[in-house]
Amino acid sequence: MTLPATAVPTRHPMDPDPAPSTKARAVFALGLVGFLTGAFVGGVIPATIALLLARQVEHQAYSAGGYLTGMVWVRRGRRLAWAGIVLALTTLVVATIAGLLHLAGGPVGQDFGANTD
């Protein structure tokens, strides 16, 4: 039996409708917050939560067999979260170098006056 050219194949009635993942938007939002506050070192916390949540979303999407959508938001959120962590690490390295240079530029020992013997 062949179908006419105008027939549209239908889904099985028991197939679920594709549903958007609510956690995917949360991953993106946390990744964005992590990126925006990454330079202040406080972005590490939301970025870490975004990465942990992204892992859960990918596991759920795999288990759903393609009926859970929103993986684009997860990828974007993961990239933003990693960028926020890199910004935080860069801030810490720059602050450490600045602190070491500040310590190195100071006088060594006690600084006595010119007329002290």
C-alpha positions as CSV (number, residue, x, y, z in Angstrom):
1,M,0.0,0.0,0.0
2,T,1.5,3.4,-1.0
3,L,0.4,6.7,0.3
4,P,-0.7,9.4,-2.1
5,A,1.8,12.3,-2.6
6,T,-0.5,14.7,-0.7
7,A,-0.8,12.6,2.5
8,V,1.0,13.8,5.5
9,P,2.3,11.2,7.9
10,T,0.8,11.5,11.3
11,R,2.4,10.7,14.6
12,H,1.3,7.9,16.7
13,P,-1.4,9.0,19.2
14,M,0.7,7.7,22.2
15,D,3.7,9.9,21.2
16,P,4.2,12.8,23.6
17,D,4.4,16.4,22.3
18,P,7.8,17.9,22.4
19,A,8.0,20.1,25.5
20,P,10.5,22.9,26.3
21,S,12.7,22.3,29.3
22,T,12.2,24.8,32.1
23,K,15.6,24.1,33.4
24,A,17.2,25.2,30.1
25,R,16.1,28.8,30.6
26,A,17.4,28.7,34.1
27,V,20.8,27.5,32.9
28,F,20.9,30.4,30.5
29,A,19.9,32.9,33.1
30,L,22.4,31.6,35.7
31,G,25.1,31.5,33.0
32,L,24.3,35.1,32.1
33,V,24.5,36.2,35.7
34,G,27.7,34.4,36.2
35,F,29.2,36.1,33.1
36,L,28.0,39.6,34.1
37,T,29.3,39.2,37.7
38,G,32.3,37.1,36.9
39,A,34.8,40.0,37.0
40,F,33.6,40.7,40.6
41,V,34.5,37.0,41.5
42,G,30.9,36.6,42.8
43,G,29.9,35.1,39.5
44,V,31.6,31.8,40.3
45,I,28.6,30.7,42.3
46,P,25.8,31.2,39.7
47,A,28.2,29.9,37.0
48,T,28.8,26.7,39.0
49,I,25.1,26.2,39.6
50,A,24.5,26.7,35.9
51,L,27.1,24.0,35.0
52,L,25.6,21.6,37.4
53,L,22.1,22.3,36.2
54,A,23.2,21.9,32.6
55,R,24.4,18.5,33.3
56,Q,21.0,17.5,34.7
57,V,19.2,19.0,31.7
58,E,21.3,17.0,29.3
59,H,20.6,13.8,31.2
60,Q,16.9,14.5,31.2
61,A,16.9,15.4,27.5
62,Y,18.7,12.1,26.7
63,S,16.2,10.2,28.8
64,A,13.3,12.0,27.1
65,G,14.4,10.6,23.7
66,G,14.2,13.9,21.8
67,Y,10.9,15.1,23.2
68,L,12.5,17.7,25.5
69,T,13.6,20.8,23.7
70,G,15.8,23.8,24.7
71,M,19.3,22.5,24.2
72,V,20.3,25.7,22.5
73,W,19.7,27.6,25.7
74,V,21.7,25.0,27.6
75,R,24.7,25.4,25.3
76,R,24.6,29.2,25.5
77,G,24.2,29.1,29.3
78,R,27.2,26.7,29.6
79,R,29.4,29.0,27.4
80,L,28.4,32.0,29.4
81,A,29.1,30.2,32.7
82,W,32.5,29.1,31.6
83,A,33.2,32.7,30.5
84,G,32.2,33.9,33.9
85,I,34.5,31.5,35.6
86,V,37.4,32.5,33.4
87,L,36.7,36.2,34.2
88,A,36.7,35.4,37.9
89,L,40.0,33.5,37.6
90,T,41.5,36.3,35.6
91,T,40.4,38.8,38.2
92,L,42.1,36.7,41.0
93,V,45.3,36.4,39.0
94,V,45.5,40.2,38.3
95,A,44.7,41.0,41.9
96,T,47.4,38.6,43.1
97,I,50.0,40.1,40.8
98,A,49.0,43.6,41.8
99,G,49.3,42.7,45.5
100,L,52.8,41.1,44.9
101,L,54.0,44.2,43.0
102,H,52.7,46.4,45.8
103,L,54.6,44.4,48.4
104,A,57.8,44.3,46.3
105,G,57.8,48.1,45.8
106,G,57.9,48.9,49.5
107,P,61.0,49.6,51.5
108,V,62.9,46.7,53.1
109,G,63.5,46.9,56.8
110,Q,63.0,50.1,58.9
111,D,63.4,53.4,57.2
112,F,65.4,55.7,59.5
113,G,65.8,59.5,59.0
114,A,68.9,60.9,57.3
115,N,70.3,62.3,60.5
116,T,70.0,59.0,62.5
117,D,73.1,57.1,63.3
